[in-house]
Amino acid sequence: QQYSVVIVVTKLYKARENALREAAHGADHGGRPGRDPRSSYEEFVSRYLEKTAVTLQAAPQVRSLLAAQGGDGAPAWPKPGATILDVPTWVSVRDYEAWQDRRGTPELPNLRYIRVQLEKLVSALSILPAVKSGHPWHQLVDDGTAAGA
């Protein structure tokens, strides 16, 4: 059977806020992911997801699983922006309503960014069922539309 694994990180906005507050109070981040606020939200998220992906790719369990499934020619998993995503979430209805005012702000994340990330998540998880010829059970297959092909 085919399956898709997508990792979604939902609290990077809060993590960056905390890192900015700690940096303002003189705390040293020590190069740890999620502790260095960087100059922008995009840079913070990119670095966090990249470090997380590299850490997972180095794990022996993930390496052996990928080797068993596709050998050395298998694409790297997780791939930042495709199978590991930043998808900010709301914690309450009030939080959602407050974000409605942040539609076109230059500072990210704004409502547009969140919607784009949610669309990426849905796209990464979209697999259409197809019937195997001569077999009554459904098999999940990717028809190429999920990856934006």
C-alpha positions as CSV (number, residue, x, y, z in Angstrom):
1,Q,0.0,0.0,0.0
2,Q,1.1,3.6,-0.6
3,Y,0.9,6.2,2.1
4,S,2.0,9.8,2.6
5,V,3.7,11.1,5.7
6,V,3.6,14.9,6.1
7,I,5.0,16.6,9.2
8,V,3.3,19.8,10.2
9,V,4.8,22.3,12.7
10,T,2.1,24.5,14.1
11,K,3.8,26.6,16.8
12,L,6.7,28.3,15.1
13,Y,5.1,31.7,15.3
14,K,4.9,31.4,19.1
15,A,8.5,29.9,19.2
16,R,9.8,32.9,17.3
17,E,8.0,35.3,19.6
18,N,9.6,33.6,22.6
19,A,13.0,33.6,20.9
20,L,12.6,37.3,20.2
21,R,11.7,38.0,23.8
22,E,14.6,36.0,25.1
23,A,17.0,37.7,22.7
24,A,15.8,41.1,23.8
25,H,16.6,40.1,27.4
26,G,20.1,39.1,26.4
27,A,19.7,35.3,26.3
28,D,22.2,33.4,24.0
29,H,20.5,31.0,21.6
30,G,23.6,28.8,21.2
31,G,22.7,28.0,17.6
32,R,19.9,25.7,18.7
33,P,16.9,25.5,16.4
34,G,13.9,27.5,17.5
35,R,16.0,29.7,19.7
36,D,17.6,32.0,17.1
37,P,14.9,34.5,16.0
38,R,16.7,35.5,12.8
39,S,15.8,38.7,11.0
40,S,12.5,37.5,9.6
41,Y,9.8,34.9,10.2
42,E,10.5,33.2,6.8
43,E,14.2,32.8,7.7
44,F,13.4,31.5,11.1
45,V,10.9,28.9,9.7
46,S,13.2,27.9,6.9
47,R,16.1,27.3,9.3
48,Y,14.0,25.4,11.8
49,L,12.4,23.1,9.2
50,E,15.8,22.5,7.5
51,K,17.4,21.5,10.8
52,T,14.5,19.3,11.7
53,A,14.6,17.6,8.3
54,V,18.3,17.0,8.5
55,T,18.0,15.6,12.0
56,L,15.2,13.2,10.8
57,Q,17.2,12.2,7.7
58,A,20.2,11.3,9.9
59,A,18.1,9.0,12.2
60,P,19.0,5.4,11.7
61,Q,15.3,4.3,11.7
62,V,14.4,6.7,8.9
63,R,17.5,5.9,6.9
64,S,16.7,2.1,7.0
65,L,13.0,2.7,6.2
66,L,13.9,4.9,3.2
67,A,16.6,2.4,2.0
68,A,14.1,-0.5,2.3
69,Q,11.5,1.5,0.2
70,G,13.6,2.9,-2.5
71,G,17.2,2.3,-2.1
72,D,19.8,5.1,-2.4
73,G,17.9,6.8,-5.2
74,A,15.0,7.6,-3.0
75,P,14.2,11.3,-2.6
76,A,15.2,12.9,0.7
77,W,12.4,12.8,3.3
78,P,11.2,14.9,4.8
79,K,11.5,17.7,2.2
80,P,11.0,21.2,3.6
81,G,8.1,23.0,2.0
82,A,6.7,19.7,0.6
83,T,6.5,17.0,3.4
84,I,7.5,19.1,6.4
85,L,5.5,22.4,6.6
86,D,5.0,25.3,8.8
87,V,1.2,25.7,9.2
88,P,0.3,28.3,11.9
89,T,-2.9,27.5,13.7
90,W,-5.4,29.4,15.8
91,V,-6.0,28.5,19.5
92,S,-9.5,29.9,19.8
93,V,-12.3,31.6,17.9
94,R,-11.0,35.0,19.2
95,D,-7.5,34.2,17.9
96,Y,-9.0,33.4,14.5
97,E,-11.0,36.7,14.5
98,A,-7.9,38.7,15.5
99,W,-6.0,37.2,12.5
100,Q,-8.8,38.3,10.1
101,D,-7.2,41.8,10.4
102,R,-3.8,40.6,9.3
103,R,-4.7,39.8,5.7
104,G,-2.2,41.9,3.7
105,T,0.4,42.9,6.3
106,P,4.0,42.8,5.2
107,E,5.0,40.9,8.3
108,L,4.5,37.2,8.2
109,P,2.7,35.1,9.1
110,N,-0.5,36.9,8.0
111,L,-3.8,35.4,7.1
112,R,-2.8,34.9,3.4
113,Y,0.3,33.0,4.4
114,I,-1.7,30.7,6.7
115,R,-4.2,29.9,3.9
116,V,-1.4,29.2,1.5
117,Q,0.2,26.9,4.0
118,L,-3.1,25.1,4.6
119,E,-3.5,24.6,0.9
120,K,0.0,23.1,0.7
121,L,-0.9,20.7,3.5
122,V,-4.1,19.7,1.8
123,S,-2.2,19.3,-1.5
124,A,0.5,17.1,0.2
125,L,-2.2,14.9,1.7
126,S,-4.4,14.7,-1.4
127,I,-4.3,11.2,-2.8
128,L,-7.2,10.0,-5.0
129,P,-8.5,6.5,-4.6
130,A,-8.4,4.4,-7.8
131,V,-9.7,0.9,-8.4
132,K,-7.2,-1.8,-9.4
133,S,-8.3,-3.5,-12.5
134,G,-10.0,-6.7,-11.7
135,H,-9.8,-6.1,-8.0
136,P,-12.7,-4.9,-5.8
137,W,-10.5,-3.0,-3.2
138,H,-9.3,0.5,-3.6
139,Q,-5.7,1.4,-3.7
140,L,-4.4,4.9,-3.0
141,V,-2.6,6.4,-5.9
142,D,-1.2,9.8,-6.7
143,D,-2.4,11.0,-10.1
144,G,0.1,13.9,-10.2
145,T,-2.3,16.6,-9.3
146,A,-1.5,16.6,-5.6
147,A,2.1,17.6,-6.1
148,G,1.1,20.5,-8.4
149,A,2.1,18.6,-11.6
